[in-house]
Amino acid sequence: MTQTTYDVIVVGAANAGGFAAGAAAEKGAKVLVIDKKSSSDHLYRNTIASVDSAAQKRAGVHIDKRELVEFLSAFAQDNVDQKLLWTWVNHSGEAMDWLEEQVLKTNGDHLHATGDAYYEHLINKAFPSGNEVTRDEKSWDQGWGKYVIQKDRDLGVTFKYRTKLENLLTDAQNRVVGVRVKDTETNAISEFTATKGVILCTGGYGANEALMQKWAPTLLQKNTYTQSPRDDGSGQLAALAVGAARDDEPASIIFDRGAVPVGTNIDDYYVKDWKSHQFVLGSYPLLKVNLKGERFFNESAPYQFAMNSLRHQPGHLEVMVWNQKTMDNLQQFHTLGCSRLGWPGIFGADGEKKLVQQYLEKGYVKQADSIEELAHKMQLPADQLQKTVARYNDLCAAGEDQDFGKESYRMFPVDGGPYYAVTLGGILLATLDGLHVNERMQVLDRNADPIQGLYAAGNCAGGFFWGAYPDRVPGLTASHAVTFGRLAGQTVLA
């Protein structure tokens, strides 16, 4: 006979859901995890932020909690719940320690804390927050999600894939008591009861263009791709149907790496799939111009700032220009996070050169022997691009960016061929605005009262981000998910 009653039901089996299920099962709960797709272990992300993890202590990394909370509050102009920020800084290290001790070490992995957070100007203020899952100190273990899921199974957690949430079940007092779900293969409808609570870990809504138009319309003018095709907003909609409140303004994590064909119209270009599409060199602070060939902002800024600046530029796309000498001097730019040159970044110098070659073969990157020829290939005004490049080279020679204030160590001239260029838009990794929650991860109604039996964590939970993502705190999104997922799994039984 199929079991239909559990103590806890977790909706979503990725980062937040896996940690929520494990935390609840450790306390003896019977836990069901449902997920609409056929698998989820590939979704667990590397570079996970924390404060005071054991790995950070081993590496001598110390982050001042007050300074970090103040930075995050100021970055969001206080459009966040500071109680949630403090909850994260006080518990993120615990979540990382559980991952390392209970999951990674038994599978031959450990956490490597990144200690470098160099910056010079306020716009790039950074923190050494990242923890990387590795076994050789040379590369990421990209498959560590399967270890979390196996740990959950060892604790007695039941996983049901290809099972999609249809709606939440409530009793006469509007307490959430279970879920109605659909088998995505047979379309059969089932109901499961949760005696303690339901934890929503269903992610954002970036793949649902109707919700994008309703909740975050400008994101469609900032992004050329979304790498979260499963993010349909269904969990948030289910919570709203039982009276939940959600953020009034959008938040998102965008990477400035979405290479597109020359002549792309961003108004009708929004690709939703699992492919990378990440032209990582796009996150380097090289010369960037608008579609009129004019430089328009300080290229040395958080990833998402470029996409925000492009809202004031024609066509909402940028063109990055560099030359072959640039490719031999990438270390000079000293990028952080996943754009770092060499591990724990995505590519070393050879990898970046191979990527340029791949995009040359696709026709997205153009190569030319002169700036005039490059302008024609990129459909830019040749006279203006030549003026822009000449001015930029003069600033590089002077060692001071008098136009936009970019750091001198990131000024590198484009003064000899062969020349290269690529058109870039944003890549939406995830929407980050979501349901109102308190420090116990309880979902709140419009009066800020908890909806009994309903919890949320990860990208479907709001109050933590606003507007642009602070990528100079590497791994914050992943940590927000796993830390609050674990807290939800613990508090649902309290």
MOTA-V601473 format. One record per residue. N is the residue number from 1. RES is the residue in one small letter. OMEGA is omega as a letter, one per 40 degrees, with the letter a starting at -180 (NA if undefined). Layout:
n = (N,N)
res = (RES,RES)
omega = (OMEGA,OMEGA)
This chain:
n = (1,2,3,4,5,6,7,8,9,10,11,12,13,14,15,16,17,18,19,20,21,22,23,24,25,26,27,28,29,30,31,32,33,34,35,36,37,38,39,40,41,42,43,44,45,46,47,48,49,50,51,52,53,54,55,56,57,58,59,60,61,62,63,64,65,66,67,68,69,70,71,72,73,74,75,76,77,78,79,80,81,82,83,84,85,86,87,88,89,90,91,92,93,94,95,96,97,98,99,100,101,102,103,104,105,106,107,108,109,110,111,112,113,114,115,116,117,118,119,120,121,122,123,124,125,126,127,128,129,130,131,132,133,134,135,136,137,138,139,140,141,142,143,144,145,146,147,148,149,150,151,152,153,154,155,156,157,158,159,160,161,162,163,164,165,166,167,168,169,170,171,172,173,174,175,176,177,178,179,180,181,182,183,184,185,186,187,188,189,190,191,192,193,194,195,196,197,198,199,200,201,202,203,204,205,206,207,208,209,210,211,212,213,214,215,216,217,218,219,220,221,222,223,224,225,226,227,228,229,230,231,232,233,234,235,236,237,238,239,240,241,242,243,244,245,246,247,248,249,250,251,252,253,254,255,256,257,258,259,260,261,262,263,264,265,266,267,268,269,270,271,272,273,274,275,276,277,278,279,280,281,282,283,284,285,286,287,288,289,290,291,292,293,294,295,296,297,298,299,300,301,302,303,304,305,306,307,308,309,310,311,312,313,314,315,316,317,318,319,320,321,322,323,324,325,326,327,328,329,330,331,332,333,334,335,336,337,338,339,340,341,342,343,344,345,346,347,348,349,350,351,352,353,354,355,356,357,358,359,360,361,362,363,364,365,366,367,368,369,370,371,372,373,374,375,376,377,378,379,380,381,382,383,384,385,386,387,388,389,390,391,392,393,394,395,396,397,398,399,400,401,402,403,404,405,406,407,408,409,410,411,412,413,414,415,416,417,418,419,420,421,422,423,424,425,426,427,428,429,430,431,432,433,434,435,436,437,438,439,440,441,442,443,444,445,446,447,448,449,450,451,452,453,454,455,456,457,458,459,460,461,462,463,464,465,466,467,468,469,470,471,472,473,474,475,476,477,478,479,480,481,482,483,484,485,486,487,488,489,490,491,492,493,494)
res = (m,t,q,t,t,y,d,v,i,v,v,g,a,a,n,a,g,g,f,a,a,g,a,a,a,e,k,g,a,k,v,l,v,i,d,k,k,s,s,s,d,h,l,y,r,n,t,i,a,s,v,d,s,a,a,q,k,r,a,g,v,h,i,d,k,r,e,l,v,e,f,l,s,a,f,a,q,d,n,v,d,q,k,l,l,w,t,w,v,n,h,s,g,e,a,m,d,w,l,e,e,q,v,l,k,t,n,g,d,h,l,h,a,t,g,d,a,y,y,e,h,l,i,n,k,a,f,p,s,g,n,e,v,t,r,d,e,k,s,w,d,q,g,w,g,k,y,v,i,q,k,d,r,d,l,g,v,t,f,k,y,r,t,k,l,e,n,l,l,t,d,a,q,n,r,v,v,g,v,r,v,k,d,t,e,t,n,a,i,s,e,f,t,a,t,k,g,v,i,l,c,t,g,g,y,g,a,n,e,a,l,m,q,k,w,a,p,t,l,l,q,k,n,t,y,t,q,s,p,r,d,d,g,s,g,q,l,a,a,l,a,v,g,a,a,r,d,d,e,p,a,s,i,i,f,d,r,g,a,v,p,v,g,t,n,i,d,d,y,y,v,k,d,w,k,s,h,q,f,v,l,g,s,y,p,l,l,k,v,n,l,k,g,e,r,f,f,n,e,s,a,p,y,q,f,a,m,n,s,l,r,h,q,p,g,h,l,e,v,m,v,w,n,q,k,t,m,d,n,l,q,q,f,h,t,l,g,c,s,r,l,g,w,p,g,i,f,g,a,d,g,e,k,k,l,v,q,q,y,l,e,k,g,y,v,k,q,a,d,s,i,e,e,l,a,h,k,m,q,l,p,a,d,q,l,q,k,t,v,a,r,y,n,d,l,c,a,a,g,e,d,q,d,f,g,k,e,s,y,r,m,f,p,v,d,g,g,p,y,y,a,v,t,l,g,g,i,l,l,a,t,l,d,g,l,h,v,n,e,r,m,q,v,l,d,r,n,a,d,p,i,q,g,l,y,a,a,g,n,c,a,g,g,f,f,w,g,a,y,p,d,r,v,p,g,l,t,a,s,h,a,v,t,f,g,r,l,a,g,q,t,v,l,a)
omega = (a,i,i,a,i,i,a,i,i,a,a,a,i,a,a,a,i,i,i,a,i,a,i,a,i,i,i,a,i,a,i,i,i,i,a,a,a,i,a,a,a,a,a,a,i,a,a,a,i,i,i,i,i,i,i,i,i,a,a,a,i,i,i,a,a,i,a,i,i,i,a,i,a,i,a,a,i,i,a,i,a,i,i,i,i,i,i,a,a,a,a,i,i,a,i,i,i,i,a,a,a,a,a,a,i,i,i,i,i,i,i,i,i,a,a,i,a,i,i,a,a,a,a,i,a,a,i,a,a,i,a,i,a,i,a,a,i,a,i,i,a,a,a,i,a,i,i,a,i,i,i,i,i,i,i,a,i,i,i,i,a,a,a,i,i,i,i,i,i,i,a,i,a,i,i,a,i,a,i,a,i,i,a,i,a,a,i,i,i,i,i,a,i,a,a,i,i,i,i,i,a,i,a,a,a,i,a,a,i,i,i,i,a,a,a,a,a,i,i,i,i,a,i,a,i,a,a,a,i,a,a,i,a,i,i,i,i,i,i,a,i,i,a,i,i,a,a,a,a,i,a,i,a,i,a,a,a,i,a,i,i,i,i,i,a,a,a,a,i,a,a,i,a,a,a,a,a,i,a,i,i,i,i,a,i,i,i,a,i,a,i,i,a,i,a,a,i,a,i,a,i,a,a,a,i,a,i,i,a,i,a,a,a,i,i,i,i,i,i,a,i,i,a,i,i,a,i,a,a,a,a,a,i,i,a,i,a,i,i,i,a,a,e,i,a,a,i,a,i,i,i,i,i,i,i,i,i,a,i,a,i,a,i,i,i,i,a,i,i,i,i,i,i,i,a,a,a,a,i,i,a,a,a,a,i,i,a,a,i,i,a,i,i,i,i,i,i,i,i,i,a,a,a,i,i,a,a,a,i,i,a,a,i,a,i,a,e,a,a,i,i,i,a,i,a,i,i,i,i,i,a,i,a,a,i,i,i,a,i,i,i,i,a,i,a,i,a,i,a,i,a,i,a,a,i,i,a,a,i,i,a,i,a,a,i,i,a,a,i,a,i,i,a,i,a,i,i,a,i,a,a,a,a,i,i,i,i,i,i,a,i,a,a,NA)
